[in-house]
Amino acid sequence: MRVDDVYISSVGVHLPEWVSVDDAEGIGDEQRAEFKAGGLTGTHVAGDTPAVDMAVAAARSAIERSTATTETLDGHIHGSVYYQVPEGAYAPGYILRELGTGNIASFDIQQGCNGMLGALQVAIGQLTGAAKSEHVLITTASNFSSPQFNRWKDFGTNSIYSDGAAAAVVNGTGGFARVRSLNSGTLHELEAWHRGQESLLPPRGGESNHFNLGERSQYFVDNVMELPRLFESFFKFDLGIINDSLVDAGLTASDITKVVTINVDNRMIEQALMRPLGIPSDRLCAEYGAKVGHSGGADMFITLEHLARTGGLEPGDNVLLTSQGPGWICSSAVLTVVEQPSWSDAR
């Protein structure tokens, strides 16, 4: 999908206390070494701060940095991975009430770690379509501090789950980055990869509430699709989505100056993305994210905010964003940096 006249006006982030893998409880030296070998050095832990409150904090920062106000926002899309509000409640309603916005349109999308690019795709439709929106807020947040989830162990050593939030204000008039293209797809043959053998019925009282994606993934590999075929399948699919975005942006891989992905083992990103595309490793912006940990759908915008705030982006930079989620979902977007934002430390 080629995109015209859509801009990232601002980005806001909220990250709680950082914890080093050296201080992680319940893991041994071998697992610590495996994390570090993949560039993963720590994560952020929110404790008793709800995910939606972190989303509010990130949103306030994004709004303050943008040309919008709480009164001029006319759309909101929230993405989530894990628990947000009690069953039957509505996370976007809570976020908007805390922000003090008008009674604007809102959407809650459950695309897991693909949430922010999914939200951006909906926002593009709101800005360029019949809704004629002018300023759209997108948010995501996660708090994995729960006995039902072990952030250090439940997905092997490829990632460490992190608490935190990101937000962005998107508009049609101008910002520090212009959205050139965005594409998404769903490789549904891998749907059970993140479901495993879990029941599709509501809880009946006897099931475990432990949320272990690693166990679900292992069941899929053992019973449905062997690991080599699984990797081949989603690598090929993801690269197809990315290539579509490059073509729609009128660019080639060699034109990309920055690559921003979800925060996982750097070696996986090299194998699945950088080498097949022929993009030099030094264009992968993974060093900061490796310290942050995998904060669900927030990863890419946490890194984007860091780059923009610290002077890591220059006008003319072409930035490739790509993320994935259960289902199997993949989205990719291409941005071109227009200017250093007013909130950049480099200005």
C-alpha positions in Angstrom: 0.0 0.0 0.0 1.5 3.3 -1.1 0.8 6.1 1.4 0.6 9.8 0.7 0.2 12.7 3.1 0.6 10.8 6.3 3.2 11.8 8.9 4.5 10.7 12.3 4.2 13.9 14.2 5.6 12.6 17.5 6.4 9.6 19.5 6.2 9.1 23.3 7.6 6.3 25.5 7.2 5.1 29.0 9.7 2.6 30.4 9.8 1.5 34.1 12.8 0.3 36.1 15.5 -1.6 34.2 16.7 -5.0 35.4 19.9 -6.6 34.1 20.0 -10.2 33.2 22.8 -10.5 35.8 20.1 -9.7 38.5 17.4 -11.9 37.1 16.0 -14.4 39.5 15.4 -18.1 38.7 17.8 -18.5 35.8 21.3 -19.9 35.7 24.6 -18.7 34.3 24.1 -20.7 31.1 20.9 -19.0 30.3 22.4 -15.6 31.2 25.2 -16.3 28.8 22.8 -17.3 26.0 20.9 -14.1 26.4 24.0 -12.0 26.2 25.3 -13.9 23.2 22.1 -12.7 21.4 22.7 -9.2 22.5 20.0 -9.3 25.2 21.3 -7.7 28.4 18.2 -6.7 30.4 14.5 -5.7 30.5 12.1 -3.3 32.2 9.8 -4.3 35.0 6.7 -2.3 35.9 5.6 -4.2 39.0 2.2 -2.8 40.1 1.9 -0.2 37.4 -0.9 -1.2 35.0 -0.2 -1.4 31.3 -3.0 1.1 30.5 -1.4 3.7 32.9 1.9 3.3 31.1 0.0 3.8 27.8 -1.5 7.1 29.2 2.0 8.3 30.2 3.4 7.5 26.8 0.4 9.2 25.1 0.8 12.3 27.2 4.4 12.6 26.1 3.5 12.1 22.4 0.7 14.7 22.6 2.9 17.3 24.3 5.5 16.8 21.5 3.0 17.0 18.7 1.0 19.7 17.0 -2.2 18.2 18.4 -3.9 18.6 21.8 -6.2 16.4 23.7 -9.0 18.6 22.3 -8.0 18.2 18.6 -7.4 14.4 18.6 -10.1 12.8 16.6 -9.1 9.1 16.6 -7.4 6.6 18.8 -6.2 3.0 18.2 -4.8 0.8 21.0 -2.9 -2.4 20.5 -2.2 -5.1 23.1 -0.4 -8.3 23.8 -1.3 -9.3 27.3 -3.6 -8.2 30.1 -4.9 -4.6 29.9 -8.2 -4.3 31.8 -10.7 -6.7 33.4 -12.6 -8.9 31.0 -15.5 -6.9 29.6 -13.9 -3.5 30.1 -12.5 -1.4 27.3 -8.8 -0.2 27.4 -9.1 2.7 24.9 -12.0 4.1 27.0 -9.8 4.1 30.1 -6.9 5.7 28.2 -9.0 8.5 26.6 -10.8 9.3 29.9 -7.4 9.6 31.7 -6.1 11.9 28.9 -9.2 14.0 28.9 -9.9 13.9 25.2 -13.2 14.4 23.5 -15.6 11.5 22.8 -13.7 10.4 19.8 -13.7 7.2 17.8 -11.5 4.5 19.2 -10.4 1.0 18.3 -8.9 -1.9 20.3 -6.8 -4.2 18.1 -5.4 -7.5 19.4 -2.5 -8.1 17.1 0.1 -8.9 19.7 3.6 -7.7 19.0 2.4 -6.3 15.6 0.1 -3.9 17.4 1.6 -0.6 16.6 2.0 -1.2 12.9 -1.5 -2.6 12.9 -2.7 0.6 14.7 -0.7 2.7 12.2 -2.5 1.0 9.3 -5.9 1.7 10.8 -4.8 5.3 11.5 -3.8 5.7 7.8 -7.3 4.7 6.8 -8.8 7.2 9.3 -6.6 10.0 7.9 -7.0 9.3 4.2 -10.4 7.8 4.0 -14.0 8.8 4.6 -13.4 9.6 8.3 -11.3 12.6 7.3 -9.4 12.6 10.7 -6.7 15.1 11.3 -4.8 13.8 14.3 -4.9 10.2 15.3 -3.3 8.8 18.5 -1.9 5.2 18.5 -0.8 3.4 21.7 0.3 0.1 23.0 1.5 -1.1 26.4 2.4 -4.3 28.3 2.9 -5.4 31.9 4.1 -9.0 32.1 4.6 -8.9 35.9 2.3 -11.8 36.7 2.7 -15.3 38.3 1.0 -16.5 35.1 4.0 -15.4 33.0 7.7 -15.8 33.4 9.4 -13.1 31.4 12.8 -14.8 31.6 11.9 -18.4 30.7 8.6 -18.6 28.8 10.0 -18.0 25.3 13.4 -19.5 25.5 16.5 -17.3 25.1 15.4 -15.5 21.9 13.7 -12.7 23.8 13.1 -11.3 27.3 9.7 -9.9 27.8 9.7 -6.2 28.9 7.1 -3.9 30.4 6.6 -0.5 28.8 4.5 1.6 26.5 4.8 3.6 23.3 2.5 6.1 21.6 2.6 8.2 18.5 0.5 11.0 17.0 -0.1 10.6 13.3 -1.5 13.3 11.1 -1.9 14.4 7.5 -0.1 17.8 7.6 3.5 17.2 8.7 5.9 15.6 11.2 9.4 14.5 11.5 8.8 11.4 9.4 6.6 10.7 6.3 5.0 7.3 5.9 5.8 6.1 2.4 4.2 2.7 2.5 2.7 0.0 4.7 1.7 -3.6 4.0 0.4 -6.4 6.2 -0.6 -10.0 5.8 -1.7 -13.1 7.7 0.0 -16.5 7.2 -2.9 -18.4 8.7 -1.3 -21.8 8.2 0.8 -20.9 11.3 -2.2 -19.8 13.4 -1.8 -22.7 15.9 1.9 -21.9 16.4 0.9 -19.5 19.2 -2.2 -21.4 20.3 -0.8 -24.8 20.7 -3.4 -27.2 22.0 -5.2 -24.7 24.2 -9.0 -25.0 24.2 -11.1 -22.6 22.2 -13.8 -22.7 24.9 -14.1 -20.3 27.8 -12.2 -21.5 31.0 -14.0 -24.3 32.7 -12.2 -24.3 36.0 -9.7 -27.1 35.5 -7.3 -25.5 33.0 -4.0 -23.9 33.9 -3.9 -20.1 33.6 -0.1 -20.1 32.9 0.6 -18.2 29.7 3.5 -20.0 28.2 4.1 -19.3 24.5 7.2 -21.5 24.6 5.2 -24.6 25.4 2.6 -23.8 22.8 5.3 -23.3 20.1 7.0 -26.5 21.1 3.7 -28.4 20.7 3.2 -27.0 17.2 6.8 -27.9 16.2 6.4 -31.4 17.7 2.9 -32.2 16.3 2.1 -29.9 13.3 5.2 -28.5 11.5 8.8 -29.2 11.9 11.1 -26.3 12.8 13.0 -26.1 9.4 9.7 -25.8 7.5 8.3 -23.4 10.0 11.2 -21.1 9.7 11.2 -21.3 5.9 7.5 -20.5 5.8 7.5 -17.4 7.9 10.8 -16.1 6.6 9.6 -16.2 3.0 6.2 -14.7 4.0 7.8 -11.8 6.0 10.3 -11.0 3.3 7.4 -10.8 0.8 5.6 -8.3 3.0 8.7 -6.2 3.3 9.5 -6.3 -0.4 5.9 -5.1 -1.1 6.5 -2.1 1.1 9.8 -1.3 -0.5 8.2 -1.4 -4.0 5.3 0.7 -2.9 7.7 3.3 -1.5 9.6 3.4 -4.7 12.8 2.2 -3.0 15.1 -0.8 -3.0 16.7 -2.4 0.0 19.9 -0.5 -0.7 18.1 2.8 -0.2 17.2 1.8 3.4 19.5 3.5 5.9 17.9 2.3 9.2 16.1 -1.0 10.0 14.0 -1.2 13.1 12.5 -4.5 14.3 11.1 -6.1 17.4 13.6 -6.8 20.1 14.8 -10.3 19.8 18.1 -12.2 19.5 20.1 -10.1 17.0 21.3 -13.2 15.2 17.8 -14.1 14.3 17.3 -10.7 12.7 20.5 -11.1 10.8 19.5 -14.5 9.4 15.9 -13.7 8.7 16.1 -10.2 7.5 19.4 -8.4 6.9 21.2 -11.1 4.9 18.3 -12.0 2.6 17.7 -8.3 1.9 21.4 -7.6 1.4 21.3 -4.7 3.9 24.6 -4.1 5.8 24.5 -5.1 9.5 25.4 -1.6 10.6 22.0 -0.3 9.4 20.2 -2.5 11.9 19.2 -0.4 14.9 19.1 -3.2 17.5 21.7 -2.2 20.1 19.3 0.0 22.2 16.3 -2.3 21.8 18.4 -5.3 23.0 18.8 -3.5 26.3 15.1 -2.7 26.5 13.8 -6.2 26.0 10.7 -7.3 24.0 7.9 -5.0 25.0 5.2 -6.4 22.8 4.1 -4.1 20.1 6.0 -1.1 21.5 9.5 -2.2 20.5 9.9 -0.4 17.2 8.4 2.9 18.4 10.6 2.8 21.5 13.6 2.5 19.2 12.2 5.1 16.8 11.8 7.5 19.7 15.3 6.9 21.0 16.8 7.5 17.5 14.7 10.7 17.0 15.5 12.1 20.5 19.2 11.4 20.5 20.0 12.6 16.9 20.2 9.1 15.4 17.9 10.1 12.5 18.9 12.6 9.7 16.7 14.2 7.1 16.5 11.9 4.1 17.0 8.7 6.1 14.7 5.9 4.8 13.6 3.8 7.8 12.2 0.2 7.4 10.0 -0.9 10.3 8.8 -4.5 10.5 7.0 -6.5 13.1 5.2 -9.8 13.6 2.4 -11.2 15.7 0.5 -14.4 16.3 -1.7 -15.5 13.6 1.0 -15.3 11.9 0.8 -11.6 11.2 3.5 -9.5 9.6 3.5 -5.8 8.8 6.2 -3.5 7.4 6.3 0.2 6.8 8.8 2.6 5.2 9.3 6.0 6.6 11.4 8.9 5.2 12.8 11.3 7.8 11.8 14.9 7.0 13.5 16.7 9.8 14.8 16.3 13.3 11.9 16.8 15.7 11.6 19.8 17.9 12.0 17.5 20.9 15.3 16.0 19.7 18.3 16.6 22.0 20.4 17.1 18.8 18.6 20.4 17.9 
